[in-house]
Amino acid sequence: MVTDKRSILPRFSIVMPTRNRAYLLRQSLESVLCQGFDDFEVIVSDDHSEDETAEIANSTGDPRVRRVQPPQRMSMADHFNWASSQASGEYILFLCDDDALTPDALEYVDGEARSSGGELIVLTSATYFHTDWFNVDSRNSLQLPITTGNTVEVDTKALLYEMFHKFNYWASPRGNNCFTHKDLLERIKHKVGRVFLPPVADSSFSVLSLSEARSCVIIDKPLLLFGSSASSIGSDQSNYRRGASSSFREESGGEMFQLSPLKAYCVTNLVAESYFQAASMLSGLPNVNLAHLYLRSQLDIQSLKDNCVDVAEDAKALDEFRQLLSLNDRFQVYIATIRQKLGKSYLGKKVLAWKHKVFPSIVPLDLTGPLNLRGEDLGFANIVECAAVLERLNTQVNTGIGLIDKSTIAKLHSPPSCSR
């Protein structure tokens, strides 16, 4: 039986910022209400939607669900900041309206939070491709990382260095992939005035949270599904630059790259601009490695070009940036390019395997994978059913081996419905 716990502070606040994506919100919200752990509140922060968002948020009949609305339309970063002020839980997760939690996520996080006392509890994520995804062959499929199942504490300064130096941000806390203790949020607000900065709210959060966190742990078990849909801003920016990306760019307004020396519009440079913005408000942060900014942006632009996106202006900006790099930066670009080519060769792969064995990663997790699994094989038709299957995969499959045979798939077929 669900009880109304709003009279006391809930263990978790699930903050769901949304606008005009009711068809996605319905499933994301359902994944939260399917939790076996019930000490939480859900805050649907509706940024003046014009579709059925209000009806969906108000129709659950669950006293833990509350719909709020900012005083006026807001940018993404401003909306996330405003929504954070509505939360009262001990730990806060910003769950995007195209994402989902596995049914056991809150119970598992609660146990790990009590065990570790971490101020940041980062979740490893899998990726679900919604049924409206651009690539027809990928629709209703699961991209599953091969994980260790371990919970590890990470060095926040080392992780910041990886982010600024190599743009390795896959394990960084981004607000939408981690549970953040309320005390940490308050310290950030006291020091900076806000916890999300433009242009990319989640990237700036990575820097601000890691710079202030006393402890950060990563649960290397996929308890979170990142959803990729035609209206997912990050996915669209990385692949096609269609409606979602265009809307984000228009709503951001003005010159998007105020501090980054590179003016090309790509995901890596958006992340870099967010790092520069955060660094302008804090001291003691690493310097952004401009050689790696160039290289990663080059890969982004090439990927867009491969998808037939017009990147002529961005390629021009990238070339101008390359000419502006110092001799030392150009040398680093040359060395990194040679390493990349060697890494694709047989000998290079052997050397890299030896290196990773002798010199462990800063974040000691297994980075092999991912596995690509189809809904028609595992018996799911949407992200909520996929989350239920993922919970069973987490408990029945030794993901460290990374093998899922036909007999395992048969056992996982016909996922349980939400009955909690």
Backbone torsions as a table, in degrees:
resi	resn	phi	psi	omega
1	MET	NA	131.9	-179.9
2	VAL	-86.6	128.6	178.9
3	THR	-110.1	154.9	178.9
4	ASP	-80.9	110.9	-176.2
5	LYS	-107.8	17.0	-178.5
6	ARG	-73.6	-11.6	178.6
7	SER	-75.4	-18.2	175.0
8	ILE	-124.7	167.2	-178.5
9	LEU	-70.8	125.1	178.3
10	PRO	-73.6	159.3	177.1
11	ARG	-66.4	-44.3	-177.2
12	PHE	-126.7	143.3	167.5
13	SER	-113.5	121.2	174.6
14	ILE	-101.1	104.5	-177.4
15	VAL	-95.5	124.6	-175.3
16	MET	-120.6	88.2	175.7
17	PRO	-69.9	136.3	-176.2
18	THR	-154.8	156.9	173.0
19	ARG	-158.3	118.9	172.8
20	ASN	54.8	37.9	176.1
21	ARG	-134.5	51.4	-175.6
22	ALA	-59.4	-37.6	-176.5
23	TYR	-65.6	-27.9	175.3
24	LEU	-86.2	-40.7	-178.5
25	LEU	-57.2	-40.8	-177.3
26	ARG	-53.9	-46.2	-177.5
27	GLN	-74.3	-40.3	178.9
28	SER	-61.7	-43.9	178.2
29	LEU	-63.4	-40.3	178.9
30	GLU	-61.4	-37.2	180.0
31	SER	-64.3	-30.5	177.4
32	VAL	-74.3	-42.4	-178.0
33	LEU	-72.8	-9.7	175.7
34	CYS	-85.1	0.5	-175.5
35	GLN	-65.8	141.7	174.5
36	GLY	-77.1	-22.1	178.0
37	PHE	-94.6	126.4	-169.7
38	ASP	-113.2	8.4	-179.1
39	ASP	-89.4	74.6	-178.8
40	PHE	-153.6	163.1	170.5
41	GLU	-122.2	151.0	176.0
42	VAL	-118.0	125.5	178.9
43	ILE	-115.2	105.9	176.0
44	VAL	-87.7	106.3	-178.3
45	SER	-95.5	102.4	-172.2
46	ASP	-93.3	108.9	-177.4
47	ASP	-83.7	63.4	174.6
48	HIS	57.6	54.0	177.9
49	SER	-68.1	154.4	179.1
50	GLU	-115.8	11.0	177.9
51	ASP	-110.5	-147.7	-175.3
52	GLU	-90.6	18.6	-177.4
53	THR	-55.5	-47.5	-178.3
54	ALA	-60.9	-44.1	-179.3
55	GLU	-62.1	-42.1	-179.8
56	ILE	-65.5	-44.6	-179.1
57	ALA	-65.5	-34.6	-175.9
58	ASN	-89.1	-7.4	-172.6
59	SER	-96.9	0.4	-174.9
60	THR	-70.4	-28.6	-175.7
61	GLY	71.6	10.5	-178.6
62	ASP	-101.1	122.5	-177.6
63	PRO	-65.7	-13.5	178.9
64	ARG	-79.7	-13.2	-177.3
65	VAL	-96.0	128.0	-179.1
66	ARG	-133.7	128.0	176.4
67	ARG	-96.5	131.1	177.0
68	VAL	-127.1	163.5	-178.3
69	GLN	-143.1	127.0	177.9
70	PRO	-64.7	160.7	-175.7
71	PRO	-64.0	-25.6	176.8
72	GLN	-153.9	169.7	177.6
73	ARG	-57.9	141.3	-175.7
74	MET	-132.7	156.6	170.3
75	SER	-68.1	167.4	-178.5
76	MET	-58.7	-48.8	-178.1
77	ALA	-62.6	-43.5	179.5
78	ASP	-65.0	-39.3	-180.0
79	HIS	-65.0	-43.3	178.7
80	PHE	-62.4	-40.1	178.1
81	ASN	-63.6	-45.6	-179.6
82	TRP	-63.9	-44.4	-179.0
83	ALA	-62.1	-34.7	-179.6
84	SER	-63.1	-29.6	-179.1
85	SER	-72.4	-12.8	-179.1
86	GLN	-88.8	-9.9	-174.8
87	ALA	-86.2	143.7	178.7
88	SER	-123.1	0.2	-176.2
89	GLY	-72.4	164.3	177.6
90	GLU	-69.8	-40.4	174.7
91	TYR	-120.6	141.8	-177.1
92	ILE	-121.3	133.2	172.1
93	LEU	-119.7	132.0	174.2
94	PHE	-95.4	98.8	-177.1
95	LEU	-93.6	114.1	179.6
96	CYS	-67.1	153.3	-172.1
97	ASP	-74.1	-1.7	174.3
98	ASP	-110.1	8.2	-178.2
99	ASP	-107.5	175.3	-179.6
100	ALA	-155.0	153.7	175.3
101	LEU	-103.1	146.9	171.0
102	THR	-69.7	154.2	-174.9
103	PRO	-59.1	-23.3	-177.9
104	ASP	-100.7	7.4	-171.3
105	ALA	-59.7	-51.7	-175.4
106	LEU	-65.9	-39.6	178.3
107	GLU	-62.3	-42.2	-179.6
108	TYR	-67.6	-44.6	180.0
109	VAL	-63.8	-39.6	178.7
110	ASP	-58.3	-45.3	179.2
111	GLY	-63.7	-43.6	-179.2
112	GLU	-69.1	-36.1	178.6
113	ALA	-65.0	-40.5	178.7
114	ARG	-68.6	-35.0	-178.7
115	SER	-74.1	-42.7	-174.2
116	SER	-94.8	-28.9	-174.8
117	GLY	69.1	17.9	-176.6
118	GLY	-65.8	141.5	175.3
119	GLU	-80.5	-23.9	175.4
120	LEU	-124.1	120.8	177.6
121	ILE	-114.1	101.2	-175.1
122	VAL	-90.6	135.8	179.4
123	LEU	-103.6	132.2	167.1
124	THR	-67.8	143.0	-175.5
125	SER	-122.2	152.1	167.0
126	ALA	-105.5	171.3	-178.8
127	THR	-119.5	132.1	175.1
128	TYR	-113.7	131.2	177.7
129	PHE	-98.1	112.7	-177.9
130	HIS	-63.9	165.7	-174.8
131	THR	-72.5	-4.3	175.4
132	ASP	-106.3	11.1	-177.8
133	TRP	-62.0	149.1	-174.6
134	PHE	-58.9	-45.5	-179.1
135	ASN	-79.9	109.2	-175.3
136	VAL	-59.0	-38.6	-177.0
137	ASP	-66.8	-21.9	-178.0
138	SER	-94.3	-6.9	-175.4
139	ARG	-62.5	142.9	-179.4
140	ASN	51.5	51.1	176.6
141	SER	-132.5	162.4	-176.6
142	LEU	-118.6	128.6	172.9
143	GLN	-105.6	110.1	-169.1
144	LEU	-109.4	120.8	176.3
145	PRO	-72.9	152.6	174.9
146	ILE	-88.4	117.6	-171.6
147	THR	-119.7	167.5	-177.3
148	THR	-93.1	-21.0	-175.0
149	GLY	81.9	0.6	-177.3
150	ASN	-89.9	159.7	168.5
151	THR	-112.2	123.8	-174.7
152	VAL	-125.9	144.3	173.8
153	GLU	-91.2	136.8	-176.9
154	VAL	-115.9	153.9	175.9
155	ASP	-79.2	113.2	-175.1
156	THR	-63.1	-37.0	179.7
157	LYS	-68.2	-39.2	178.6
158	ALA	-66.3	-38.4	179.3
159	LEU	-67.9	-38.4	175.4
160	LEU	-61.8	-39.7	178.8
161	TYR	-62.3	-43.9	179.0
162	GLU	-60.3	-39.3	-179.5
163	MET	-67.4	-47.9	-176.0
164	PHE	-76.2	-32.9	-173.8
165	HIS	-88.6	-41.4	-174.3
166	LYS	-120.1	-1.8	-176.1
167	PHE	57.8	35.3	171.9
168	ASN	-89.0	91.5	-175.1
169	TYR	-114.8	14.6	-176.5
170	TRP	-64.9	-31.0	-177.7
171	ALA	-101.6	7.1	-176.3
172	SER	-80.7	148.4	176.0
173	PRO	-72.3	126.1	-175.3
174	ARG	-121.9	15.4	-179.6
175	GLY	82.9	-47.9	-179.9
176	ASN	-91.5	5.1	175.4
177	ASN	-131.3	14.1	-176.1
178	CYS	-149.3	155.8	172.7
179	PHE	-97.4	123.0	-175.1
180	THR	-111.6	130.2	179.6
181	HIS	-68.3	141.2	-176.2
182	LYS	-59.3	-33.9	-179.9
183	ASP	-64.3	-36.6	178.0
184	LEU	-66.2	-43.1	177.8
185	LEU	-60.2	-40.6	179.9
186	GLU	-65.7	-38.3	178.6
187	ARG	-65.8	-39.8	178.4
188	ILE	-64.8	-45.5	179.6
189	LYS	-61.0	-40.2	180.0
190	HIS	-64.8	-36.6	-175.8
191	LYS	-84.5	-41.2	-173.2
192	VAL	-108.2	-26.2	-178.0
193	GLY	101.5	-17.9	179.1
194	ARG	-161.4	166.5	-177.5
195	VAL	-112.6	-6.2	177.0
196	PHE	-129.7	132.9	180.0
197	LEU	-121.7	153.7	175.0
198	PRO	-78.1	164.7	0.1
199	PRO	-84.4	-26.0	-177.2
200	VAL	-108.9	105.7	-173.5
201	ALA	-58.5	-43.7	-175.3
202	ASP	-71.0	-31.6	178.8
203	SER	-70.6	-41.3	177.2
204	SER	-65.7	-36.1	177.1
205	PHE	-60.5	-38.3	178.4
206	SER	-54.3	-47.4	-177.1
207	VAL	-68.8	-49.0	-176.2
208	LEU	-64.2	-41.4	-177.4
209	SER	-70.5	-44.6	-179.6
210	LEU	-67.0	-32.1	-179.5
211	SER	-69.6	-23.4	-176.9
212	GLU	-110.7	-15.4	-174.5
213	ALA	-69.2	138.8	175.3
214	ARG	-84.5	-21.3	178.0
215	SER	-159.8	145.9	-180.0
216	CYS	-140.7	127.3	177.1
217	VAL	-123.6	150.6	178.3
218	ILE	-117.0	125.0	172.4
219	ILE	-88.4	106.4	-176.5
220	ASP	-85.7	63.8	-179.3
221	LYS	-152.0	123.2	-173.2
222	PRO	-71.3	97.6	177.1
223	LEU	-102.9	-1.4	-175.7
224	LEU	-130.5	136.5	174.1
225	LEU	-107.4	118.5	170.2
226	PHE	-83.4	124.0	-178.7
227	GLY	-92.4	133.9	174.1
228	SER	-110.9	117.7	178.1
229	SER	-134.1	173.5	179.4
230	ALA	-62.0	-22.5	-179.6
231	SER	-105.0	12.7	175.6
232	SER	-82.3	117.7	-171.8
233	ILE	-62.4	-51.5	-177.0
234	GLY	-62.2	-43.8	-179.9
235	SER	-64.5	-41.2	-179.7
236	ASP	-66.8	-41.3	179.2
237	GLN	-63.4	-34.2	-177.7
238	SER	-76.2	-22.7	-169.4
239	ASN	-121.0	-45.4	-167.3
240	TYR	-131.9	-25.5	-178.4
241	ARG	56.0	57.7	178.6
242	ARG	-106.3	-135.2	-171.2
243	GLY	-59.8	-48.6	-174.8
244	ALA	-63.4	-44.7	-179.3
245	SER	-67.3	-41.0	179.6
246	SER	-63.2	-42.4	179.0
247	SER	-63.3	-42.2	178.6
248	PHE	-60.5	-43.0	-178.5
249	ARG	-65.8	-41.3	179.8
250	GLU	-66.9	-42.5	-177.6
251	GLU	-70.4	-26.4	178.8
252	SER	-67.5	-37.3	174.7
253	GLY	67.0	157.0	175.0
254	GLY	64.3	-162.8	178.7
255	GLU	-80.9	114.9	-174.5
256	MET	-73.0	-33.1	-176.6
257	PHE	-106.1	83.8	-177.7
258	GLN	-84.3	-32.9	-175.0
259	LEU	-112.7	-28.0	179.1
260	SER	-69.1	133.9	178.0
261	PRO	-72.3	-14.0	176.8
262	LEU	-95.0	136.0	-176.8
263	LYS	-110.4	8.8	178.4
264	ALA	-74.3	139.3	-179.6
265	TYR	-90.1	102.3	177.1
266	CYS	-154.8	164.6	-173.2
267	VAL	-60.2	-45.6	-178.2
268	THR	-59.4	-41.0	-179.2
269	ASN	-72.8	-31.7	172.9
270	LEU	-62.3	-41.8	176.3
271	VAL	-63.3	-44.8	-179.7
272	ALA	-60.2	-43.8	178.1
273	GLU	-59.5	-39.5	178.3
274	SER	-65.8	-37.4	176.1
275	TYR	-64.1	-45.0	179.2
276	PHE	-61.2	-41.5	180.0
277	GLN	-62.5	-44.8	179.5
278	ALA	-65.5	-41.2	-178.8
279	ALA	-65.1	-27.4	179.5
280	SER	-69.6	-16.3	-179.2
281	MET	-105.1	-7.2	-176.7
282	LEU	-131.4	157.7	176.3
283	SER	-111.7	159.7	175.1
284	GLY	82.6	9.5	178.9
285	LEU	-86.3	155.2	178.1
286	PRO	-63.8	162.0	173.8
287	ASN	-83.7	144.5	175.3
288	VAL	-69.1	128.4	178.8
289	ASN	-78.5	109.5	-174.0
290	LEU	-70.3	-29.6	177.7
291	ALA	-64.4	-43.9	179.2
292	HIS	-72.5	-30.5	174.0
293	LEU	-60.7	-43.2	178.3
294	TYR	-63.3	-48.7	-174.8
295	LEU	-65.0	-45.9	-179.0
296	ARG	-67.7	-36.8	177.4
297	SER	-67.1	-35.9	177.0
298	GLN	-60.6	-42.6	177.8
299	LEU	-64.8	-41.2	178.0
300	ASP	-59.0	-48.1	-175.8
301	ILE	-67.5	-37.3	177.4
302	GLN	-65.4	-39.2	178.6
303	SER	-62.6	-42.7	177.1
304	LEU	-64.2	-41.0	179.0
305	LYS	-62.2	-40.2	178.2
306	ASP	-62.4	-25.7	177.2
307	ASN	-93.4	17.6	175.6
308	CYS	67.0	29.1	175.1
309	VAL	-87.9	139.2	178.2
310	ASP	-74.3	108.7	-177.0
311	VAL	-118.3	22.8	-175.7
312	ALA	-57.9	-46.9	-179.0
313	GLU	-65.8	-38.1	-179.8
314	ASP	-70.5	-38.6	177.1
315	ALA	-63.5	-37.5	177.3
316	LYS	-65.1	-44.6	178.7
317	ALA	-63.6	-36.9	179.0
318	LEU	-66.2	-40.8	179.0
319	ASP	-66.3	-39.5	177.2
320	GLU	-64.1	-38.2	178.1
321	PHE	-65.2	-40.5	179.2
322	ARG	-60.6	-39.9	-179.6
323	GLN	-68.8	-26.4	-180.0
324	LEU	-81.6	-16.6	-178.1
325	LEU	-62.7	147.5	177.2
326	SER	-68.5	166.3	178.4
327	LEU	-59.5	-37.4	179.4
328	ASN	-65.4	-42.1	178.4
329	ASP	-64.4	-41.5	179.5
330	ARG	-63.6	-36.4	177.9
331	PHE	-65.4	-41.0	177.9
332	GLN	-63.2	-38.6	176.6
333	VAL	-61.6	-43.5	179.9
334	TYR	-61.9	-47.8	-179.5
335	ILE	-63.4	-44.1	-178.9
336	ALA	-64.8	-35.9	178.2
337	THR	-66.0	-42.1	176.9
338	ILE	-61.9	-43.4	178.6
339	ARG	-62.2	-39.0	179.6
340	GLN	-63.4	-42.1	178.7
341	LYS	-66.8	-41.6	178.6
342	LEU	-64.4	-37.6	-177.9
343	GLY	-63.4	-20.8	179.3
344	LYS	-87.3	-11.1	-179.8
345	SER	-86.5	165.3	-179.9
346	TYR	-61.7	-47.3	-179.2
347	LEU	-65.4	-40.6	-179.5
348	GLY	-62.3	-39.1	178.2
349	LYS	-63.8	-38.6	178.6
350	LYS	-65.5	-40.6	179.5
351	VAL	-66.5	-42.0	179.1
352	LEU	-64.3	-40.9	177.9
353	ALA	-61.2	-42.1	177.7
354	TRP	-64.5	-42.0	-179.3
355	LYS	-61.2	-46.3	-178.2
356	HIS	-66.5	-27.9	179.3
357	LYS	-76.3	-41.7	-177.8
358	VAL	-80.4	-37.6	-178.7
359	PHE	-117.3	89.9	-175.7
360	PRO	-59.2	154.6	178.1
361	SER	-66.2	154.2	175.5
362	ILE	-58.0	-39.4	174.8
363	VAL	-102.6	103.6	-169.8
364	PRO	-75.9	67.0	179.6
365	LEU	-122.5	158.1	177.9
366	ASP	-80.6	121.9	-174.1
367	LEU	-102.9	15.0	-179.0
368	THR	-76.8	165.5	-179.7
369	GLY	108.4	-165.4	3.8
370	PRO	-93.4	174.3	172.8
371	LEU	-98.1	141.3	177.5
372	ASN	-110.7	116.5	-173.2
373	LEU	-122.8	135.9	-176.1
374	ARG	-95.5	143.7	179.5
375	GLY	-61.1	-34.8	-179.0
376	GLU	-67.1	-24.2	178.3
377	ASP	-84.9	-36.0	-176.4
378	LEU	-100.1	-6.3	173.1
379	GLY	85.3	31.5	173.9
380	PHE	-120.1	149.4	-176.6
381	ALA	-122.0	-6.4	178.3
382	ASN	-155.3	178.7	-172.9
383	ILE	-69.8	-29.0	178.8
384	VAL	-69.7	-45.2	177.2
385	GLU	-65.8	-35.4	177.2
386	CYS	-63.9	-38.8	178.4
387	ALA	-62.7	-38.1	177.8
388	ALA	-66.0	-40.5	176.7
389	VAL	-64.9	-40.8	-179.7
390	LEU	-61.6	-39.0	176.2
391	GLU	-58.9	-42.4	-179.1
392	ARG	-71.1	-34.8	174.3
393	LEU	-61.9	-41.1	180.0
394	ASN	-60.7	-32.8	-174.9
395	THR	-98.1	-24.0	-173.8
396	GLN	-105.2	-18.7	-174.9
397	VAL	-113.1	134.2	174.9
398	ASN	-78.2	90.3	-173.6
399	THR	-68.4	-17.8	175.9
400	GLY	-64.4	-26.3	177.0
401	ILE	-83.8	-38.1	175.9
402	GLY	80.9	24.0	179.5
403	LEU	-115.6	125.9	175.1
404	ILE	-124.9	106.5	-176.8
405	ASP	-90.4	178.0	-175.6
406	LYS	-64.1	-33.9	-179.5
407	SER	-67.8	-36.6	177.0
408	THR	-65.4	-43.6	179.0
409	ILE	-60.1	-40.6	179.4
410	ALA	-61.7	-39.8	-179.6
411	LYS	-68.1	-30.1	-176.5
412	LEU	-88.1	-6.1	-178.4
413	HIS	-65.2	152.8	-179.6
414	SER	61.8	73.9	-178.3
415	PRO	-65.6	150.9	179.6
416	PRO	-67.7	146.6	175.3
417	SER	-82.6	163.8	179.4
418	CYS	-76.2	118.1	-179.0
419	SER	-124.9	10.9	-177.3
420	ARG	-82.5	NA	NA
